[in-house]
Amino acid sequence: MENPDLTSADASSDPNTPEAVLENYLDEHDYEIFRALNENGRISDTELAERVGLSRTAVRRRREKLQESDVLEILAVIVLQEADLADAQVLVSFNQHVSSDVRTEFITMLIDEGLVYNTSSCLGEYDLVFSAWHTDLNALKEYVWDLFDGEEIVDDYTIIPLLKTWKAWDKELDRP
């Protein structure tokens, strides 16, 4: 489903659209560049310019500025569901008696793990959430157990297996 063109009227009429949330960061052309690259990260500047309605030079400058400012990153992701791989969210409660150095060391370990693709601090019942993947759910469970083996920081955790993904990063994978 195509998003409507980004305009101030669109952004102000519904605050719960990507355009409204991003209006302070991306103008209409930058948002269209993002959308086109999100659909096809390998699109040429010439094709991008035609799609967005700017010159090739203007599009290249805008894309480079977005990338240099780290607002936009072009990357490839494995669609785990399509590859028939298992993934899960792991919610972690920290032992509150460990030092901040131990917390930092644990988070750094997760960041360096190849099968962990997202690591975030959070508020509420849990202190950290991370996303991990593996060949199947049993291997994923064993992997998480191995990550936590000997870690004094982990007080409690919950593994939430993800069974079906309908949408990931603005890409529709399936419909219910």
JOGIKA-V968617 format. One record per backbone hydrogen bond with DSSP energy under -0.5 kcal/mol. NH is the residue of the N-H (numbers start at 0). CO is the residue of the C=O. Records with the same first field share a line. If there is no record, write none. Layout:
NH = CO / CO
This chain:
6 = 4
10 = 6
11 = 7
12 = 8
13 = 9
16 = 13
20 = 16
21 = 17
22 = 18 / 19
24 = 21
25 = 21
30 = 26
31 = 27
32 = 28
33 = 29
34 = 30
35 = 31
36 = 32
37 = 33
38 = 34
39 = 35
42 = 39
47 = 43
48 = 44
49 = 45
50 = 46
51 = 47
52 = 48
53 = 48
58 = 54
59 = 55
60 = 56
61 = 57
62 = 58
63 = 59
64 = 60
65 = 61
66 = 62
67 = 63
68 = 64
69 = 66
70 = 65
71 = 65
74 = 72
78 = 76
79 = 77
81 = 78
82 = 78
83 = 80
84 = 79
85 = 133
86 = 161
87 = 131
88 = 159
89 = 129
90 = 88 / 157
91 = 127
92 = 155
94 = 152
95 = 93
97 = 94
102 = 98
103 = 99
104 = 100
105 = 101
106 = 102
107 = 103
108 = 104
109 = 105
110 = 106
111 = 107
112 = 108 / 109
115 = 112
116 = 114 / 130
117 = 130
119 = 128
121 = 126
126 = 91
127 = 91
128 = 119
129 = 89
130 = 117
131 = 87
132 = 114
133 = 85
139 = 135
140 = 136
141 = 137
142 = 138
143 = 139
144 = 140
145 = 141
146 = 142
147 = 143
148 = 144
150 = 147
151 = 149
153 = 150
154 = 92 / 152
155 = 92
157 = 90
159 = 88 / 157
160 = 158
161 = 86
162 = 160
165 = 163
167 = 170
170 = 167
171 = 169
172 = 165
173 = 165
